[in-house]
Amino acid sequence: TESREGRGFGHGLEAYVLLDLVHLGKKKIVNDLPQIRHVGKLFENIDLVEKPMIIRPTAHYSMGGIDVDKFDDMSTTLPGLFTAGEASCVSIHGANRLGGNSLADAVVTGKIAGDGAAAYAGTTEYSAGKRLVDLAGQWKSRFVGVTKGGDARQMYAIREEMGAQLWDNMGIFRTQAKLAALAGTLDDLQSRYDALRIPNANPVYNSVFTEYVELGNMLQLARAACLAATARRESRGAHTREDFPKRDDANFLKHSMVTMDEGGRLHMGWKAVEIANFKPEERKY
């Protein structure tokens, strides 16, 4: 908000505000705020005793992920695929979480998923199957087709533009107009990505091709997040719609479920939230 209203420094992804603790004096900072001082020195090479530290918003946890079909083994609807921790949507924390809970999340669901995967592997006969062979063939063909010349700089340009557009239109505050503009931009970036060619045809340790695949994954996830954010016309947890500032349990006390068909088209769906011992209530702190 400070940056948007002109009281910060820089623009776009580079915008920041300053945390100034110099007036507290060295003794108090060293004795009472050692961790904050350590973070400043570690990441920005700034000593808060001497000068202000640069502050920017960042994402540090994903609330949502691969849908869990059975909580007792963390399996999914895809046979043989198990998920845990931050990669899973097991709804332990709802739309937000307390700091540090991600460790318990990973430890608990990781143990359950590990046991579930081991049990599955112990009772399932391995077979490559036609589906797996077909998919491997498709990836080999894609590798050959993509690594025919081209300029890798175009790939990095798409990634930078995607990051800037996500930050400006979906990063912190969201509106229908911003999300609609973002959806159009992501469609354009997807078209440019589909036409990409990269210069490295080496099949071994090809980091450029790895980055190419990762960029495609990020574009898919960005489109999925944009679709879900557009459909959720309320504010909840880390999802802040300025045009729908109130939480709406009557219509949106449910999970956003985005699926993709074989043609690459995304579809919006919903899944009911299972309410157990703790009833949902408005967050007032």
N, C-alpha and C positions, 0 to 999 in steps of 0.2 A: 504493500500500500504506500509506504514512504517513497519508494522508487517511482511508482506509477504517478504519484501526485507531485513529482518534481523535487523531492527533498533528499534524493539519493545521489549517487554518482554513476556515470556510465549509462549505457543503453542496452536493452535486450538481454541476452544471456550474460553479458558482462556487467550488468547493473549491480550495485552493492550499496550497503549502508555501513556505518562505522560504529563499532562498540568501543566506547571510550571509558576506561576505568582508571586513567592516570591520576585523577583527583583523589582516589582512595589511598594512594601512597603505597610504596613498595612493601612495607611490613604487612599490611592487611591483605594485599594481593597474594604475597608469598604464603602467608599462614592460612588464609580462608578460601582462596580461589586458586589453589595450585593446579588443579586439573584444567581449568579454562586457560590458564597461562601456558600450560604444557601443550595444549591443542594449538594455540596460536603460534608457538615457536615451532612446533612440528610441521604444521601444514602451510603456514604463511611466512615463517621465519620472522615473526613479529613478536616482540616482548611487550606484553600489555603494561608492564611497569613503565615503559618508555613512550609508547605511542598507541593510538587506537588500532583495532584489528578489523579487517575486512569481513563482512558478513553477507552471505548470499543464501537464499533458500535452496534446498536440495531434496532429492528423494532418497530415502534410506531403507524403505521396506515396501514390499508389494503385498497389498491386502487383497487376496484373490489369486487365482491360478487355475491349475488343472482340476476339474471337478472330481471329487472323490465319490465313488459309487457305493463303497462299503467301508464304514469307519473302522470296523474291527480288523481289517487287514490293509487299509489304505489303497485298495485296488480301484481301477477306473473302468470305464465301459470298454476300453480297448484291452483285450486279453493279454496278460503278461506285462502290462504297464502299471507300475505302482508309483505313487507320488508322496512327497513329504515336505514338511517345513514351508519355506516361503514359496516353493513352486506349487504348492497344493492349495485348493480351496476347501478347507475342512471346517471353516467357520468357527474356529476357536475364539477369535477376537472380534468378530463382527466387522463393522466398518472402520474400526480404529483399534489401537492397542496401546498398552502401557510400555514404556521403555524397558527393555530387557526381556520381555515376554517371548521374543523371537527365539531365544536360546532354548527355553522350555518347549516351545512349539517344535523346533527341529529335533530335540532330543526325544521327546515323547512320540511324535509321529514318525520320526526316523526309525526308532526301535520297532514300532508296529509295522511299518512298511517293509523293513528288513525281514522280519519274521514272516510277513505275508508273502513276500517274493520268494523266500526260501521254501516255504510250504508249497507254493505254486510250482516252483522248479522241480521239487522232489516228487511231484505227482503227475507232471505233464511230460509227455513224450515229445522230444524236440523234433520238429520237422520244418525245413526251410519253407516249404509250401510255395505254390504258384504266386501268391500275392507278394511275398518277400522277394522272390526272384524278379518279378515284374518291376517292383519298386527300385531294386538295385540297377536293373537295366535302364530305367528312366533316368536315374541320377547319372549313370555313365554317359548316356546320350546327351544329357544336359551339360555335363562337364565339357564334352567335346564341342558342343555347339557354342557354349559361352566363351571358351578360351581360344577364340579365333581372332586374334588381333584386338583392337580396341584400345581405350585409354582409361586406366584405372582412376585417373583424376576425376572423371565424370561420376564414378561411384562415390568418391569422397564428397563431391559437391552435393549429391543427392542426400547423403547422410547429414551434412551440415545444414542444408535447407530444411530437412525434416526436423532436426533438433530445434532450430529456431522457430519453426511454425508451431510445433508442439508446445514450446515454452510460451509463445505469445498467445495462443488460442485455447490451450487446455492445461497449461502448467499449474496455475494456482486458482485463478478465478475463471469461471466458465459461463457463457451465455449461448443462447440458440444461434445468434448471428455468428459468433466466433466459431462455434462447432461446425456450422454449415460451411463456413469458409475453409476450415481445416479439412473437412471431408472432401471438398473439391480439390484442394491442394494435394492431399494424400492420393487421390485417384490419379492426378497428373504425375506425381512422383512414382507411383506404381507403374504407369505406362512407360516412363523413362527408364525405370529399373528393368522392366521386361525387355527393353531394347538394348540393354547394356551388353558390352563385350569386354573381356579383360585380357591382357596380353600374355599372361603366364600359363602355358599349357603343360607344365610339369605336374605329373600326378602325385608326386611325393612332397610332403611338407609345403604345400602351396598355400601360403598365408593369404594371398590376395583372393583366392577362391573361397577360403574360409570366411574372409571378411565380406565377400559378395553374398554368401549364404546367410550370414548373420544379419546383413542389411535387409535381405528379403524377409527374414523372420521379424525384425523390428518393424518393418512396414506393415506386416500382417497384424502384429500386436497393436500398433498405433491405430490402425483402422478399426480393430475390435474395440479398443478403449473409447475411441471417438463415437462409435455406434452406441455403446452402452451409456456413455455420458449424455448423449443426445436424448436417448429414450428415458433416462432417469430425471424426471422433471421435479426435482427436490434438491435439498442440500442434506448430506449425511456424511459424517466422518470427514474424510479427506476430500470428498466430492462437494465442491462449493459452486452452486449455480446462483449467480447474482440475480437472475430473472426468476428464480424459485428459491428464495432464501430459507424457507421453513422446511423442516422434516415432515414427510407425509407418510405416516405408517398405514393409513387407510389404503393407499395405492401402491406403495413401494417398499413395504416390509417384506422384501424378497430379494433373492440373488439375481443379478444380471447374468444371463447365460448366452454367450455368443458361440455359435457353431459355424463351421465352414463346410460347404458341400464339395463334391469332387470337381466342380467347375471353378472353385476358388471364390464363390460368392458367400458373403457373410450373412448370417441370419440371427435376429434378436429373439431371445426367449427368456423365460423367467422360471425360477424354482422357489417354492415356499420355504421360508425360514422356520426351522423347528424350534419352538419355544419350550424350554424345559423349566428349570427352577427359577430363573430370573426373568421377570417380565420387562420388556423394553420400556424405557422412560426417557424423558427429555434430559439431555446433558446440560447441566446448569453451572458448570465450573470452567 
